[in-house]
């Protein structure tokens, strides 16, 4: 019991590192003892071909320029530039990247049907002080080789980036780690407001919020009005930290993000 309590005091990444694949104790039992999902231990991301990486980078650039464009329009734009790609393939890559068109009305997009979706609590709420609302979002970031996902916690009022995580997979664990860092450094907000991505609707994430008596609010998926300022943060970061900087070679190249306090 002492080992179990001590193990669960660490962050998720730290707990996953405690699992020894060569130990006589089964991995499933080790995962249960340290309090992480067994699937997250076994999962290995599928490699992405260089051709797909090039197309994904261009899709991301086009999405920054035309945020309202869906898979059909992006495929058409890509074909004009010589890429042999159809709408279905673009949609598949967009899903892997976590990219979707921004609509002027709520948009039903794919999410984990088994996860509960929480109501949007910010409609009509005046947000005028720090630590009132923390927003979270995840975006695709092209690198010199391959790509990563960047998850950030942003204070809604000050627009300050409170914490972030860079990872090669879309998992709840990374969002939880960023959120727990923000809680530890800045205290608990009244409300945490992510979108409806599966990493935010997963039990590990919702438990991290509700277990601290913080209210949980969720955006309409793809709705332009919700977390719109976070989209502007991503736009700024990608151009200044990635595209203009010549694509960092590693996650450490994104270190300037944490010092950022974007304008509204």
PEFENCOR-V930837 format. One record per run of one state. SS is the DSSP state (helix for helix, strand for strand, loop for the rest). FROM is the first residue (numbers start at 1). TO is the last residue. If there is no record, write none. Layout:
ss=<SS;SS>
from=<FROM;FROM>
to=<TO;TO>
This chain:
ss=<loop;helix;loop;helix;loop;helix;loop;helix;loop;helix;loop;helix;loop;helix;loop;strand;loop;strand;loop;strand;loop;strand;loop;helix;loop;strand;loop;helix;loop;helix;loop;strand;loop;strand;loop;helix;loop;helix;loop;strand;loop>
from=<1;2;8;12;18;27;35;38;43;50;66;71;81;87;98;103;104;133;143;147;156;160;168;172;187;191;195;198;202;203;211;215;219;223;224;228;244;251;260;261;262>
to=<1;7;11;17;26;34;37;42;49;65;70;80;86;97;102;103;132;142;146;155;159;167;171;186;190;194;197;201;202;210;214;218;222;223;227;243;250;259;260;261;264>
